[in-house]
Each structure stands twice: as C-alpha cells, then as structure tokens.
Amino acid sequence: MPLFILLFFALMGGVGYLATLNPGKVTFFLSQDASVELALTALILFSTALGGLLVIISFGVREMKQTFLHWRALRLEKRGERVDLHYTEAVNAFLAKRYRDASSLFKKILAINPNHFNSLLKLGEINRRQGNFNEAIRLHRKARNQDDQSIKALLALSRSLEEAERFEEAMQFLREIIGVDGANLTALSRLRDLTMQLQQWEDSYPLQEKILKLQLSEEEKKREEAAFLGIKYELGRQFLQKNEASEARRYFKAAIKQDKTFLPAHIGLGDSYFSKGNNKEAAESLEKSFELTGNLILLLRLEDFFIETGEPERVLEIYQKRSAKEPQNIVLRFYLGRLYYRLEMIDDAFEILSEIEPQVESFPDLFKILGNIHVRRGDLNFAIEAFKKGLKLKTRVTIPYYCPDCDNHSNEWAGRCERCGAWDSYIATPILVDKSSTRALIEAPAPYPTFPIRIEETV
C-alpha cells in the first residue's frame, strides 16, 4: 500500500511537469449538445484520479472479501468443533443405550447443522427402536436426500419402512441398493427375508441363488443352503396347490438332489403323485424315499396308505425288514408293535411291546396299547398296572411329531415348524421329551441313517 501511494505521487508530479509543457485546452463532449473545455493537465489528472479510485475500491473489496471469508471459516470451524464434540458424546450415549441423552445431543447437532448426515441416521434409528416409525422414516428420508446413492441411508430407510410394515416400499429401496451394489449381502438377505415372509417364493428363489454365489463363511453357506432347500420346497408346494404337479415335482427333485435326506421334499414328491391319482407311483416314491432316508415319518405315511388300500402286508414287510436291520431302534419297534395291534395281531403286538416296556418310562402310548392288550387277554391286573403307568405322566401327550429346535409338539406333520419356522425339523417320536432334557431323543437312533444309494436310483 505505501508503494502504491508513492507511485501515485510520482505520477502526479509527472503530470504537473507535462502541464507546464502543454498549456492548451481540450474540448470534452458530455453529449452531442453539451461539452466542456478542460485543460489537458486537468483531464489527465481526472483520469488518473478515477483510475486510482477504482483500484483502491477494488483492493478494498478484495480485502473485505478475504476478511469475511476468514471470519466465516473461523465460525464454521468453531461450529464444526462443537458438532464433533456433541456427536462423540451422542454416539457414546447411543452405544450405552441411553437413548434419551443421545436423542437430545443429536437434536442439538441438527439445530446447528440441519443436514448433518450421521446425526439424521442415528436419530432416525433411535426413533425406530422406540417404535416412532413415522419420525424414523422422515429422518431417514432426509438423510437419503443428502446423498441419494448412500447405501447406509437406503438400508436405514428400508429398515424403518419394514418395521412400520410398509413392506412394498421397503422392498423397493432394497432393490435400489441391489441395483447400485448387486453383491450387497445385507440388502439381498433382507429382501429375501421379506419375500419369504410374504410367501413370494418365486421372488425368493433368484435372490437366494445370488446370495449363494457370494463369498460366504462356512457357517453362512450352510445356513443359506438350508434356506435354499426350504425355498425350493415351498415353491414346489405352491405349484402343487395350483394343481401344477409336474412343475412341483421339478422343485421337489431339485431339493432332494441338493440334500437327499430333506424329508419335506420327499413327502411333497409323493403328494405330487397322489394329487393326480397316481397312487402306485406315489407309494413307490415314498418307499424309495424311506429306503434312502430311513425316516419314520415316511413309514407312518406308507402305513396309513397301505392299510387304506387294503395292502397292509406291504408295509408290514417294510417294517419287519427295517426292524431286522435296526433291532435297537425302540421307536421303530414300537411302531411295528402298534401296526400289529392295528391289524389285530394281538400276540405279535404283545411280544414286541412287552420287550420295549422295561427300557423306557415316559411312553404313554406304549402303556395304553399294552393295557388294552391285557384287557383283551383277560389280564385285568396287568392292564390296570399298565394304565397306571400311563396316567402317572404329568406331561400332556401330544404325539407323534416333535421339533427339538423349539420343543414344539404337534399331531400334524408339516414341512416347516409352525413355532420356530425351521424346515425339516419334525421327528416322529411317541416318547415324551421333558423341556429341560432331551435325553430320550439323544438316546434314540438318528432319524436319518445314511445309505450308499444314489439319488437317481430313488427319485
């Protein structure tokens, strides 16, 4: 600035010297009709002064702008420091589940900066956890508007919509994430879960295929393959309900190919033949499935079918062959004794059931049948003792299907447990199981013995 002033005075001195050398005047026209005469020196001085003034104004404006920007930067820096301090405290409160304190701090941050992305997400999550779904959705939508490509914001928004039971909207945002990142396991899994919850199995199937192509841990892969089995089974059931038996069989066979011991698919395959009146093919399918899996539920189905069709000798032969292979299988021997009883083969029933009696305690059906046999044989004292053993049991008898995953008993078989949602969890055991102990089941033979039979030979 001092240099500028020095140059200005030097220039004025030079102009004054020129004025002494050029005493003439110059006519300066302001318009066509108006003009003024000025000394040449005055015109030069005026022009110079005007230029200097413009320079000074320009320099002053620049200095003011720099001062303003510096002040604004300091102000933003201080505001940022306050936001960072509040955010750290808020996150700590959030992690400690002190949601009231965390909520208050996040609101302070938003009062300073209404578009603070992470605070919008966290405050929305607090509202979601507290059941304030509309507010959670509003906050997450606002966060999403700050960055419409943010996976984090889209996931948070879809979760809030899902818990508000606005499933279609939640699925829309999950599909948007998959459109941006096709390998996002979280989005794929949640969209898959929603389609399963809504029983949209045809949508679940391709999603599950994508999940299984991702890099998964051994535990994750095992869990996802189990879910894929269930989806195939449910798709088969869905087509069976539509009376499309051939399409249903395709999915049942695909499930069996994936896991030869998956019982629901074996039963579904048999049902697909029954639905078209192909009883012979259905029976053959169930027989092959039983040979492959050894699952007693299949045998119980075959028992009812052959008795209804007047061919009890066929199922009796299957029972006898399997009992010879597994003489220690108490449940199998009980069902064989029960079959003898159903067929009025009282002596055979008594022989096999009386051998089982000393080996078990919590077996009400066994004592009930033995009591009836004693009555029919005229052994009333023994009948009374058998009935007493059965009546001593305090546990309610709900047999024969039992889910060890959640301790659910059911009189009706289903491919999926109605309580815990696990597929292929039911086992056929008439031996009562105490909730505090699964000893009886652990000691019982495994429901799925393995056999060296290829799937092509059995399905």
C-alpha positions as CSV (number, residue, x, y, z in Angstrom):
1,M,0.0,0.0,0.0
2,P,2.8,2.6,0.8
3,L,4.5,1.7,-2.5
4,F,1.2,2.3,-4.3
5,I,0.9,5.8,-2.7
6,L,4.5,6.7,-3.6
7,L,3.9,5.7,-7.2
8,F,0.7,7.8,-7.2
9,F,2.5,11.0,-6.1
10,A,5.3,10.3,-8.6
11,L,2.7,10.1,-11.3
12,M,1.1,13.4,-10.2
13,G,4.5,15.0,-10.3
14,G,5.0,13.8,-13.9
15,V,1.5,15.1,-14.9
16,G,2.3,18.5,-13.4
17,Y,5.5,18.7,-15.4
18,L,3.6,17.8,-18.6
19,A,1.1,20.5,-17.8
20,T,3.8,23.2,-18.0
21,L,4.9,21.9,-21.3
22,N,1.3,21.6,-22.7
23,P,-0.7,24.8,-21.7
24,G,-3.5,24.1,-24.2
25,K,-7.2,23.2,-23.6
26,V,-9.2,20.2,-24.8
27,T,-13.0,20.3,-25.5
28,F,-14.6,17.3,-23.7
29,F,-18.1,16.4,-25.1
30,L,-20.5,15.1,-22.5
31,S,-23.2,14.7,-25.2
32,Q,-23.9,15.9,-28.7
33,D,-25.1,19.3,-27.3
34,A,-23.1,19.6,-24.1
35,S,-19.4,20.0,-23.9
36,V,-16.8,21.4,-21.6
37,E,-13.3,22.7,-22.1
38,L,-10.6,21.3,-19.9
39,A,-7.0,21.8,-19.6
40,L,-5.1,18.9,-20.8
41,T,-3.4,18.6,-17.5
42,A,-6.8,18.5,-15.7
43,L,-8.1,15.8,-17.9
44,I,-5.1,13.6,-17.3
45,L,-5.3,14.3,-13.5
46,F,-9.0,13.4,-13.5
47,S,-8.5,10.2,-15.5
48,T,-5.6,9.2,-13.2
49,A,-7.6,10.0,-10.1
50,L,-10.6,8.0,-11.4
51,G,-8.3,5.0,-12.2
52,G,-6.7,5.2,-8.8
53,L,-10.1,5.4,-7.1
54,L,-11.2,2.3,-8.9
55,V,-8.0,0.5,-8.0
56,I,-8.5,1.5,-4.3
57,I,-12.1,0.4,-4.3
58,S,-11.2,-2.9,-6.0
59,F,-8.4,-3.5,-3.5
60,G,-10.7,-2.6,-0.6
61,V,-13.4,-5.0,-1.8
62,R,-10.9,-7.8,-2.1
63,E,-9.6,-7.1,1.4
64,M,-13.2,-7.1,2.8
65,K,-13.9,-10.3,1.0
66,Q,-10.9,-12.0,2.4
67,T,-11.7,-10.7,5.9
68,F,-15.3,-12.0,5.5
69,L,-14.2,-15.4,4.3
70,H,-11.7,-15.7,7.1
71,W,-14.3,-14.8,9.7
72,R,-16.7,-17.3,8.1
73,A,-14.1,-20.1,8.1
74,L,-13.4,-19.5,11.8
75,R,-17.1,-19.5,12.5
76,L,-17.6,-22.8,10.6
77,E,-14.5,-24.3,12.3
78,K,-15.9,-23.5,15.7
79,R,-19.3,-24.8,14.8
80,G,-17.7,-28.0,13.4
81,E,-15.8,-28.4,16.7
82,R,-19.0,-28.1,18.6
83,V,-20.7,-30.6,16.3
84,D,-17.9,-33.1,16.6
85,L,-17.9,-32.8,20.4
86,H,-21.7,-33.2,20.6
87,Y,-21.5,-36.1,18.1
88,T,-18.9,-38.0,20.1
89,E,-21.0,-37.6,23.2
90,A,-24.1,-38.6,21.4
91,V,-22.6,-41.8,19.9
92,N,-21.3,-42.8,23.3
93,A,-24.7,-42.4,24.8
94,F,-26.3,-44.3,21.9
95,L,-23.9,-47.2,22.3
96,A,-24.6,-47.2,26.1
97,K,-28.4,-47.3,25.1
98,R,-29.0,-44.0,26.9
99,Y,-31.4,-43.1,24.1
100,R,-32.9,-40.0,25.8
101,D,-29.4,-38.4,26.2
102,A,-28.3,-39.4,22.7
103,S,-31.5,-38.1,21.2
104,S,-31.1,-34.7,22.9
105,L,-27.5,-34.4,21.7
106,F,-28.3,-35.4,18.1
107,K,-31.1,-32.7,18.1
108,K,-28.5,-30.1,19.3
109,I,-26.3,-31.1,16.3
110,L,-29.2,-30.8,13.9
111,A,-30.1,-27.4,15.4
112,I,-26.5,-26.3,14.4
113,N,-26.4,-28.2,11.1
114,P,-29.9,-29.4,10.0
115,N,-28.3,-31.6,7.3
116,H,-25.8,-33.5,9.4
117,F,-25.9,-36.9,7.7
118,N,-24.9,-39.2,10.5
119,S,-27.0,-37.5,13.1
120,L,-30.1,-37.9,10.9
121,L,-29.3,-41.6,10.6
122,K,-28.7,-42.1,14.3
123,L,-31.7,-40.1,15.5
124,G,-33.8,-42.0,13.0
125,E,-32.5,-45.3,14.4
126,I,-33.4,-44.2,17.9
127,N,-36.9,-43.4,16.9
128,R,-37.2,-46.7,15.0
129,R,-36.1,-48.6,18.1
130,Q,-38.6,-46.7,20.2
131,G,-41.4,-47.5,17.8
132,N,-41.7,-44.0,16.4
133,F,-41.7,-45.3,12.8
134,N,-43.1,-42.2,11.1
135,E,-40.4,-39.9,12.6
136,A,-37.7,-42.5,11.8
137,I,-38.9,-42.6,8.2
138,R,-38.9,-38.8,7.9
139,L,-35.3,-38.5,9.3
140,H,-34.0,-41.3,7.1
141,R,-35.6,-39.9,4.0
142,K,-33.9,-36.6,4.8
143,A,-30.6,-38.3,5.2
144,R,-31.2,-40.1,1.9
145,N,-31.9,-36.8,0.2
146,Q,-28.4,-35.6,1.3
147,D,-26.9,-38.5,-0.6
148,D,-29.3,-40.5,-2.8
149,Q,-26.6,-43.1,-3.6
150,S,-25.7,-43.8,0.1
151,I,-26.1,-47.5,0.8
152,K,-26.2,-46.7,4.5
153,A,-29.1,-44.3,4.2
154,L,-31.1,-46.6,1.9
155,L,-30.6,-49.5,4.3
156,A,-31.7,-47.4,7.3
157,L,-34.8,-46.2,5.4
158,S,-35.7,-49.7,4.2
159,R,-35.4,-51.0,7.8
160,S,-37.7,-48.3,9.2
161,L,-40.3,-48.9,6.5
162,E,-40.1,-52.7,7.1
163,E,-40.7,-52.3,10.8
164,A,-43.6,-49.9,10.0
165,E,-44.9,-52.9,8.0
166,R,-44.7,-50.9,4.8
167,F,-43.1,-53.9,3.1
168,E,-43.5,-53.0,-0.5
169,E,-41.8,-49.6,0.0
170,A,-39.0,-51.3,2.0
171,M,-38.5,-53.8,-0.8
172,Q,-38.4,-51.0,-3.4
173,F,-35.4,-49.4,-1.6
174,L,-33.7,-52.7,-1.1
175,R,-33.9,-53.3,-4.8
176,E,-32.5,-49.9,-5.4
177,I,-29.5,-50.9,-3.3
178,I,-29.0,-54.1,-5.2
179,G,-29.2,-52.0,-8.4
180,V,-26.2,-50.0,-7.2
181,D,-24.4,-52.9,-5.5
182,G,-25.5,-56.2,-6.7
183,A,-23.3,-58.1,-4.2
184,N,-24.6,-56.4,-1.1
185,L,-25.3,-59.3,1.2
186,T,-27.3,-57.3,3.7
187,A,-29.7,-56.0,1.1
188,L,-30.0,-59.3,-0.7
189,S,-30.7,-61.2,2.6
190,R,-33.2,-58.7,3.9
191,L,-35.1,-58.6,0.5
192,R,-35.0,-62.4,0.5
193,D,-36.4,-62.5,4.1
194,L,-39.2,-60.1,3.2
195,T,-40.2,-62.2,0.1
196,M,-40.2,-65.3,2.3
197,Q,-42.3,-63.5,4.9
198,L,-44.8,-62.5,2.2
199,Q,-44.6,-66.0,0.7
200,Q,-43.4,-64.6,-2.6
201,W,-41.3,-67.8,-3.2
202,E,-40.8,-67.2,-6.9
203,D,-39.0,-63.9,-6.0
204,S,-37.1,-65.6,-3.1
205,Y,-35.6,-68.2,-5.4
206,P,-33.4,-65.9,-7.7
207,L,-32.4,-63.8,-4.7
208,Q,-31.2,-66.9,-2.8
209,E,-29.2,-68.0,-5.9
210,K,-27.4,-64.6,-5.9
211,I,-26.6,-64.9,-2.2
212,L,-25.1,-68.4,-2.6
213,K,-22.8,-67.0,-5.3
214,L,-21.2,-64.5,-2.9
215,Q,-18.2,-65.1,-0.7
216,L,-19.6,-66.7,2.5
217,S,-18.1,-68.3,5.5
218,E,-18.7,-72.0,6.1
219,E,-21.4,-71.3,8.7
220,E,-23.1,-68.7,6.5
221,K,-23.0,-71.0,3.5
222,K,-24.5,-73.8,5.5
223,R,-27.3,-71.6,6.7
224,E,-28.1,-70.2,3.3
225,E,-28.1,-73.6,1.7
226,A,-30.7,-74.7,4.3
227,A,-32.8,-71.7,3.4
228,F,-32.5,-72.6,-0.3
229,L,-33.8,-76.1,0.5
230,G,-36.8,-74.5,2.2
231,I,-37.5,-72.1,-0.7
232,K,-37.4,-75.0,-3.2
233,Y,-39.8,-77.0,-1.1
234,E,-42.2,-74.0,-0.7
235,L,-42.1,-73.3,-4.4
236,G,-43.0,-77.0,-5.0
237,R,-45.8,-76.7,-2.5
238,Q,-47.0,-73.5,-4.2
239,F,-47.2,-75.2,-7.6
240,L,-48.9,-78.2,-6.1
241,Q,-51.6,-76.0,-4.7
242,K,-52.1,-74.6,-8.2
243,N,-52.5,-78.2,-9.4
244,E,-49.3,-78.0,-11.4
245,A,-47.9,-81.3,-10.3
246,S,-45.1,-81.6,-12.9
247,E,-43.7,-78.2,-12.0
248,A,-44.0,-79.0,-8.3
249,R,-42.0,-82.3,-8.9
250,R,-39.2,-80.3,-10.5
251,Y,-38.6,-78.3,-7.4
252,F,-39.1,-81.2,-5.0
253,K,-36.5,-83.2,-7.0
254,A,-34.1,-80.2,-7.0
255,A,-34.4,-80.1,-3.2
256,I,-33.7,-83.8,-2.9
257,K,-30.7,-83.5,-5.3
258,Q,-29.3,-80.8,-3.0
259,D,-30.0,-82.8,0.2
260,K,-31.0,-86.5,-0.2
261,T,-32.3,-86.6,3.4
262,F,-34.6,-83.5,3.2
263,L,-37.9,-85.1,4.3
264,P,-40.4,-82.3,3.2
265,A,-39.3,-82.7,-0.4
266,H,-39.7,-86.5,-0.3
267,I,-43.2,-86.1,1.1
268,G,-44.0,-83.3,-1.4
269,L,-42.9,-85.6,-4.2
270,G,-45.2,-88.3,-3.0
271,D,-48.1,-85.9,-2.7
272,S,-47.5,-84.6,-6.3
273,Y,-48.3,-88.2,-7.5
274,F,-51.2,-88.6,-5.1
275,S,-52.7,-85.3,-6.4
276,K,-53.0,-86.8,-9.9
277,G,-54.3,-90.1,-8.7
278,N,-51.1,-91.9,-9.4
279,N,-51.2,-93.9,-6.2
280,K,-48.8,-96.6,-7.4
281,E,-46.1,-94.1,-8.3
282,A,-46.7,-92.2,-5.0
283,A,-46.3,-95.4,-3.0
284,E,-43.1,-96.3,-4.9
285,S,-41.8,-92.8,-4.4
286,L,-42.4,-93.0,-0.6
287,E,-40.9,-96.5,-0.4
288,K,-37.7,-95.3,-2.2
289,S,-37.5,-92.2,-0.1
290,F,-37.8,-94.3,3.1
291,E,-35.0,-96.7,1.9
292,L,-32.9,-93.6,1.2
293,T,-33.6,-91.7,4.4
294,G,-34.8,-94.2,6.9
295,N,-37.2,-91.5,8.3
296,L,-40.1,-93.0,10.3
297,I,-42.5,-90.2,9.2
298,L,-42.4,-91.7,5.7
299,L,-43.1,-95.1,7.1
300,L,-46.1,-93.8,9.0
301,R,-47.5,-92.3,5.8
302,L,-46.9,-95.6,4.0
303,E,-48.7,-97.4,6.8
304,D,-51.8,-95.3,6.5
305,F,-51.8,-95.6,2.7
306,F,-51.4,-99.4,2.5
307,I,-54.0,-100.0,5.2
308,E,-56.5,-97.7,3.4
309,T,-55.8,-99.5,0.1
310,G,-56.1,-103.0,1.7
311,E,-52.4,-103.9,1.3
312,P,-51.2,-104.0,4.9
313,E,-48.8,-106.9,4.2
314,R,-46.6,-104.5,2.1
315,V,-46.0,-102.0,4.9
316,L,-45.7,-104.9,7.4
317,E,-42.9,-106.3,5.3
318,I,-41.1,-102.9,5.2
319,Y,-41.4,-102.7,9.0
320,Q,-40.0,-106.1,9.5
321,K,-37.1,-105.7,7.2
322,R,-36.1,-102.4,8.8
323,S,-36.5,-103.8,12.3
324,A,-34.2,-106.6,11.4
325,K,-31.6,-104.0,10.3
326,E,-32.1,-101.8,13.4
327,P,-33.0,-104.1,16.3
328,Q,-32.0,-101.4,18.9
329,N,-34.4,-98.8,17.4
330,I,-37.0,-98.6,20.2
331,V,-39.3,-96.2,18.3
332,L,-39.3,-98.3,15.1
333,R,-40.1,-101.5,17.2
334,F,-42.9,-99.6,18.9
335,Y,-44.5,-98.6,15.6
336,L,-44.2,-102.2,14.4
337,G,-45.9,-103.4,17.6
338,R,-48.6,-100.7,17.1
339,L,-49.1,-101.9,13.5
340,Y,-49.6,-105.5,14.8
341,Y,-52.2,-104.1,17.2
342,R,-54.0,-102.2,14.4
343,L,-54.0,-105.4,12.3
344,E,-55.5,-107.4,15.3
345,M,-52.3,-109.4,15.5
346,I,-52.5,-109.2,19.3
347,D,-49.9,-111.8,20.3
348,D,-47.3,-110.4,17.9
349,A,-48.0,-106.9,19.2
350,F,-47.8,-108.0,22.9
351,E,-44.5,-109.8,22.3
352,I,-42.7,-106.8,20.8
353,L,-44.2,-104.1,23.0
354,S,-43.6,-106.1,26.3
355,E,-39.9,-106.2,25.3
356,I,-39.8,-102.4,25.0
357,E,-41.6,-101.7,28.3
358,P,-38.6,-102.2,30.6
359,Q,-36.4,-99.9,28.5
360,V,-38.5,-96.7,28.7
361,E,-40.5,-94.7,31.3
362,S,-42.1,-91.7,29.5
363,F,-44.0,-93.7,26.9
364,P,-47.8,-93.2,27.4
365,D,-48.9,-94.7,24.1
366,L,-46.9,-97.9,24.8
367,F,-48.7,-98.3,28.2
368,K,-52.0,-97.5,26.7
369,I,-51.7,-100.2,24.0
370,L,-50.3,-102.7,26.5
371,G,-53.2,-102.0,28.8
372,N,-55.7,-102.6,26.0
373,I,-53.9,-105.9,25.1
374,H,-54.0,-107.1,28.7
375,V,-57.8,-106.3,28.8
376,R,-58.3,-108.3,25.6
377,R,-56.3,-111.2,27.0
378,G,-58.2,-111.1,30.2
379,D,-55.2,-110.0,32.4
380,L,-57.0,-107.2,34.2
381,N,-54.5,-106.7,36.9
382,F,-51.7,-106.2,34.4
383,A,-54.0,-103.9,32.4
384,I,-54.5,-101.8,35.5
385,E,-50.8,-101.5,36.1
386,A,-50.1,-100.5,32.5
387,F,-52.8,-97.8,32.6
388,K,-51.5,-96.5,35.9
389,K,-48.0,-96.1,34.3
390,G,-49.5,-94.1,31.5
391,L,-51.7,-92.0,33.8
392,K,-48.8,-91.2,36.2
393,L,-47.2,-89.0,33.5
394,K,-47.9,-85.3,34.1
395,T,-46.8,-84.2,30.7
396,R,-49.6,-83.7,28.2
397,V,-49.4,-86.2,25.4
398,T,-49.2,-84.6,22.0
399,I,-47.6,-87.0,19.6
400,P,-46.1,-88.2,17.4
401,Y,-44.3,-85.1,15.8
402,Y,-41.8,-83.2,17.8
403,C,-39.5,-80.3,16.9
404,P,-36.3,-80.5,19.0
405,D,-35.3,-77.0,17.9
406,C,-38.0,-75.3,19.9
407,D,-39.7,-78.1,21.9
408,N,-42.8,-78.0,19.8
409,H,-45.2,-81.0,19.8
410,S,-47.8,-81.5,17.0
411,N,-50.3,-84.0,16.0
412,E,-50.0,-82.8,12.4
413,W,-46.8,-83.1,10.3
414,A,-45.6,-80.1,8.4
415,G,-42.5,-79.4,6.3
416,R,-41.9,-76.3,8.5
417,C,-42.3,-76.0,12.2
418,E,-45.1,-73.6,12.9
419,R,-43.4,-72.2,16.1
420,C,-39.7,-71.6,15.1
421,G,-40.0,-71.7,11.3
422,A,-37.3,-74.4,10.8
423,W,-37.7,-76.7,7.8
424,D,-37.4,-80.4,8.2
425,S,-37.2,-80.3,11.9
426,Y,-40.1,-82.6,12.9
427,I,-39.2,-86.1,14.0
428,A,-41.7,-89.0,14.8
429,T,-41.3,-89.9,18.4
430,P,-44.0,-91.1,20.7
431,I,-41.6,-91.0,23.7
432,L,-42.3,-87.8,25.7
433,V,-39.4,-85.4,25.9
434,D,-39.0,-83.1,29.0
435,K,-38.3,-79.5,28.1
436,S,-35.3,-79.5,30.5
437,S,-33.8,-82.6,28.9
438,T,-33.6,-84.2,25.5
439,R,-32.1,-87.4,26.9
440,A,-34.8,-89.6,25.3
441,L,-34.2,-88.2,21.9
442,I,-30.4,-88.3,22.2
443,E,-30.5,-92.0,23.1
444,A,-33.0,-92.7,20.3
445,P,-31.4,-93.7,16.9
446,A,-30.7,-90.9,14.5
447,P,-33.7,-90.3,12.3
448,Y,-31.7,-90.1,9.1
449,P,-29.3,-93.1,8.8
450,T,-27.1,-92.9,5.7
451,F,-27.2,-95.4,2.9
452,P,-24.9,-95.7,-0.2
453,I,-27.7,-95.1,-2.7
454,R,-27.6,-92.6,-5.5
455,I,-30.4,-90.1,-5.8
456,E,-31.0,-91.1,-9.4
457,E,-31.9,-94.6,-8.3
458,T,-34.5,-93.4,-5.8
459,V,-36.3,-90.4,-7.3
